[in-house]
Amino acid sequence: IHKNWKFEKFMSLKVQTNDLERIKATSADNIEMIVTSTVNWRIVDVEVAATMAAETMAVTGRAGDVSADISKLRDDVLKQAIA
């Protein structure tokens, strides 16, 4: 760990569960259906998650203003699931 790095927040390694919005889809044999689904996911590599997808800087620039949730990461996971 670099001596100038400072701790900013915790990241949960628990399994996360999110419901997706209802999606209208067409099957291979042209049958239209409305699909409701649930996404179960978890963070495997905390360093990569913190580096690539987590909010680590507050808009104000003050370290204390960083939110302690993983909402941006959750939004990215749900976008990938819908795609």
VMD Tcl script that draws the C-alpha trace (Angstrom):
set ca {
  {0.00 0.00 0.00}
  {1.28 3.41 -0.90}
  {2.01 5.66 2.08}
  {-0.10 8.51 0.65}
  {-3.22 6.42 0.16}
  {-5.89 7.01 2.75}
  {-8.88 4.93 3.74}
  {-12.13 6.34 2.35}
  {-14.89 3.78 2.92}
  {-15.94 0.17 3.35}
  {-17.20 -2.03 0.51}
  {-19.57 -4.84 1.30}
  {-18.57 -8.32 0.12}
  {-22.03 -9.71 0.85}
  {-24.22 -11.06 -1.92}
  {-26.32 -8.22 -3.35}
  {-29.84 -8.86 -4.67}
  {-31.65 -6.46 -6.98}
  {-34.89 -6.71 -8.95}
  {-34.75 -5.65 -12.58}
  {-37.44 -3.61 -14.20}
  {-39.95 -5.45 -16.37}
  {-38.44 -5.99 -19.81}
  {-40.36 -6.69 -23.01}
  {-38.46 -9.30 -25.02}
  {-39.00 -11.41 -28.12}
  {-38.00 -15.07 -28.19}
  {-36.25 -16.83 -31.07}
  {-39.63 -18.01 -32.40}
  {-41.13 -14.47 -32.33}
  {-43.14 -14.80 -29.14}
  {-43.35 -11.54 -27.20}
  {-43.03 -11.83 -23.44}
  {-42.62 -9.59 -20.43}
  {-39.77 -10.73 -18.20}
  {-39.25 -9.87 -14.55}
  {-35.97 -11.03 -13.04}
  {-33.69 -10.78 -10.04}
  {-29.92 -10.25 -10.21}
  {-27.70 -11.74 -7.51}
  {-24.13 -10.45 -7.50}
  {-21.16 -9.85 -5.25}
  {-17.79 -8.11 -5.32}
  {-14.96 -10.59 -5.77}
  {-11.97 -8.25 -6.14}
  {-12.30 -5.19 -3.90}
  {-9.30 -3.40 -5.41}
  {-10.69 -3.60 -8.93}
  {-14.18 -2.58 -7.78}
  {-12.82 0.41 -5.88}
  {-10.58 1.48 -8.76}
  {-13.00 1.00 -11.64}
  {-16.53 1.60 -10.44}
  {-16.79 3.01 -6.94}
  {-17.40 6.66 -6.09}
  {-14.15 7.56 -4.37}
  {-14.20 11.35 -4.63}
  {-16.95 13.67 -3.52}
  {-18.20 16.41 -5.82}
  {-17.21 18.95 -3.17}
  {-13.64 17.60 -3.02}
  {-13.81 16.97 0.74}
  {-13.03 13.40 1.83}
  {-15.81 13.32 4.44}
  {-18.51 13.91 1.81}
  {-18.05 10.58 0.02}
  {-21.14 8.39 0.29}
  {-20.55 5.01 1.88}
  {-22.67 3.01 -0.53}
  {-22.05 1.15 -3.76}
  {-24.87 2.69 -5.78}
  {-22.74 3.47 -8.86}
  {-21.42 -0.08 -8.89}
  {-24.97 -1.45 -8.47}
  {-26.19 0.69 -11.40}
  {-23.37 -0.64 -13.59}
  {-24.22 -4.27 -12.71}
  {-27.92 -3.76 -13.49}
  {-27.14 -2.08 -16.84}
  {-25.00 -5.06 -17.81}
  {-27.73 -7.48 -16.77}
  {-30.33 -5.68 -18.90}
  {-28.02 -5.63 -21.93}
}
mol new
graphics top color blue
foreach p $ca { graphics top sphere $p radius 0.5 }
foreach p [lrange $ca 0 end-1] q [lrange $ca 1 end] { graphics top cylinder $p $q radius 0.2 }
display resetview
